[in-house]
Structures are given as structure tokens and as C-alpha cells.
Amino acid sequence: MLVQRLGAPSDFDPLLERVRDARVVMIGEATHGSHDYYRLREQLTRRLIAECGFSFVAVEGDWPDCDRVNRSVIGAPGGAADPRTALERFDRWPTWMWANAEVARFCRWLRAWNLDRPASARVGFHGLDVYSLWESMQAIFDYLGEEDPTSLEAAQEAYRCFEPYGKRIEEYGMASRFVSARCEEEVIRLLARTREHATSDGPDRFSAWQNAEVVAGAERYYRTMVGGGPESWNVRDTHMADTLDRLLDRYGDGARGVVWAHNTHVGDARATDMGADGMVNIGQLARERHGADAVALIGFGAYRGAVIAAPGWGSAAETMPVPPARPGSVEQRLHELLPERAVLVFDGPDEPDWATGTVDHRAIGVVYDPSFESWGNYVPTRLAQRYDGFVWCDETTPLHPLPAVSFPGELETWPSGV
């Protein structure tokens, strides 16, 4: 294991050397509300783009919202002149995950970087997630109305099937336990029509296809969610992995992608108790599909600090304390061993016991209660198998959300909102 003190972006050199030849680099976060994770992830991503030629950034966010950001950062016709304007339109709770000053800073840099390059060489910004059923449906209507009115019928049939459940789409999940209530056939027809048109070139056609894939994924997600267990989680992460693969294909030969998501999605599930529970994630799926040498997984962690999170699902975000990590945890051990900030690169069989044995590793979602630290918020982990590299911050500070008005969105996911 190599350990490098972090102070400047150049201190990422050992990690960059480890991951520079990867086709996919996934960069995690231990919370969705820590400034330090977002800022360090930005620094590393800038270097991957500028020095290694990565093609796009794909995040744990909704496709339609991120598509507006993408149009801004690549300078597409009709795109916002300032990416912050697009980020401020995020209205699905928790808005602060992406509508924050840290992401705005990165996207402004990315736009400036792109506008100095030909359109074919510009770096995109895309959403991987599955939640935006209604927004994706509307985007399909808008596209078909302009480009293919004859296919509107398939979209309208799918819409009519979901319409009785309104915005509370989880009610569809409950109703779908009865076969007559399912919308699978309508969604399959919609997906088939948009796939046919997506075989032609053009970003709008690809986006319409991806929105249809979101509708199909959302239908499966809500139908499986009511049954409990790992299946809905697996539907969601498989959808994100499939979206990543479509983006790699879309960007063409030699395309390379950076993924931003929570540690729980990025770190290989097989190195945690998630694997024993039958759960997969995008880190595991990418390693299986592309090979471990083509995929680099980077985790984050901290000993204590403060975080932006909410006390309950749909509640207003607050600045909350993150108490010192649980005794015996990865975080407590690294607090004893490492400087205030450091990067670890796992590079061989002779790793220390705390990196190869099963040790608790903290995971904070958008819903957080610091009083649960004594028994919750930790995932048993074999760190050197879960990640290829790890970024350490002894103490973190809160994220800086942009002003936003949000609605609650979907039901809670396991673990709490990651």
C-alpha cells in the first residue's frame, strides 16, 4: 500500500498513475453532504479529463436534470450560459446532492474547458439514476412531438397506464402486485419504438432512448420495491451500470468515463456484507463487465466533522455534526495512522490487516441521525478489496447547497438515501 499526504492537486500523482489507463474511474463519497469530498473529487476529475482524456462524467443523478447541465457544459444550442442556472432547476429532493456550489464550480470549469475544443471532443455530464419517471416521460413527449409524431401513441399508452397513480408512483408499486395493474407491456412498446429511432445518430435521439430506458427501469424499480429485500436496489444499480455502458458506446471507440456516486454504489459490493445479502452495485458490475484492470474504484472517508443531511425523508436539509468514528472502525484506525489528509493506493498482496480484514466503514446518506452512530451507519468492509484507492479526510466541513425548492420524490432507499 502506498500512502501520500494530500495538500495540493499534484499530490494525487500516485493515485493518478494507478488509474490513468482505466476505462472507468469511479470516485465515491462517504456522505452526500461534505464539501471536502466534492472538492477533492473535483480536483481528481479535472486531472483525469485534462491529463488522461476522459470523455464524460456520469453521476448518481436523474437523466433529464443532468441533461440540462450537459447542454450547458458542452455549449449546445439552447443550453444555459451558466451551468449554475441548470443546477438551480434541480427540484427532486434531495436537491443539495447536485445543486450545490461545489458542483457548480466544477461545471463552470468544464464549460470553459469544453468551449476551447471542437464539439466532438467536448466532455459530457450525465445522470445515471432511475427515479425520473414523469420527467423522462415528458421529455419523450417533447421529442416525439417534434421528431416522430407517429410514435406518440406508444408514449401516450404508457403515460395513461401510470396516470391513475399521479406523482405518488409508489402506489403503482403496491397496485402492481395484481397483474392487471402492471404497465410492463406499455413500457416495453415505448422502449422498442424509441430504440428504433435511437439507431440513427444524434444526441437528441440518444437522450430520448435513455429517457425510455429510465421509464422502463422506474417501472421495474417501483414494482419490486414493495416486495422488500435487495431486488429494488439491484434494479437501480443495474440500471446505472447499463446507462454507463450505453454512454461508453455512445462516445465511441476509446471512450472513458468518470462516475460520481456514494461509496455504497462505487465500492465493490462483494467486499461488504451487501454481497452476502444478495445485493450488487455499479462498482461490482463494472468490474465484472469490463475487467478489474479496466475499472478503478476510489472511496472516501473521514473521522469526524459536519455534514449537510436531513433528519427524515423529504425534510429540510440541516448542518449536522458527524461525531468521531466508532472504535474499531476503518475511520478510527486511519485517524490514528494518517495525517489530516491523505490518499491510499492499494497495489499488492501485502496490505495491512485493517485493509484486508472485515472492518466497519461509515456510510452516511441524505437522511442522518448522529445518535445512531453507536449501532448504525456502518458497512462491514474489506477495504483493499472494495476499492483500488482511498481518499482520507480526518475532519470534514459541510457542503454549500444552492437555493432550491424541492418536492419529496421517491421512497427511501437502503441504506438511508444513498
Salt bridges, closest charged atoms under 4 A:
ASP13 OD1 - ARG47 NH2 2.64
GLU17 OE1 - ARG20 NE 3.38
GLU29 OE2 - HIS32 ND1 2.41
GLU29 OE1 - ARG41 NH2 2.94
ASP36 OD2 - ARG341 NH2 2.36
GLU42 OE1 - ARG39 NH1 3.03
GLU42 OE2 - ARG46 NH2 2.72
GLU42 OE2 - ARG105 NE 3.53
GLU51 OE2 - ARG47 NE 2.78
GLU60 OE2 - HIS32 NE2 3.69
GLU60 OE2 - ARG236 NH2 3.11
GLU60 OE2 - HIS265 NE2 3.43
ASP62 OD2 - ARG92 NE 2.54
ASP65 OD1 - ARG68 NH2 2.44
ASP82 OD2 - ARG108 NH2 2.71
GLU88 OE2 - ARG84 NE 2.87
GLU102 OE2 - HIS35 ND1 2.82
GLU102 OE2 - HIS400 ND1 2.60
ASP129 OD2 - ARG236 NH2 2.78
GLU135 OE1 - ARG92 NH2 2.75
ASP148 OD2 - HIS197 NE2 2.50
GLU157 OE1 - ARG189 NE 3.24
GLU170 OE2 - ARG168 NH2 3.03
GLU171 OE2 - ARG168 NE 3.34
GLU184 OE1 - ARG182 NH1 3.59
GLU184 OE2 - ARG223 NH2 3.23
GLU196 OE1 - ARG193 NE 3.91
ASP201 OD1 - ARG250 NH1 2.86
ASP204 OD1 - ARG71 NH1 3.71
GLU213 OE2 - ARG195 NH2 3.15
GLU213 OE2 - ARG246 NH1 3.81
GLU219 OE2 - ARG223 NE 2.73
ASP237 OD1 - HIS265 ND1 2.93
ASP242 OD1 - ARG289 NH2 2.84
ASP245 OD2 - ARG289 NH1 2.78
ASP245 OD1 - HIS290 NE2 2.81
ASP268 OD2 - ARG270 NH2 2.65
ASP268 OD2 - ARG287 NH1 3.00
GLU288 OE2 - ARG270 NH1 3.54
GLU331 OE2 - HIS361 ND1 2.66
GLU336 OE1 - ARG333 NH1 3.38
ASP360 OD2 - ARG326 NH1 2.67
GLU373 OE1 - ARG362 NH1 2.84
ASP388 OD1 - ARG18 NH2 2.94
ASP388 OD2 - ARG287 NH2 3.32
ASP394 OD1 - HIS335 ND1 2.71
GLU395 OE1 - ARG304 NE 3.90
GLU410 OE2 - ARG92 NH1 2.84
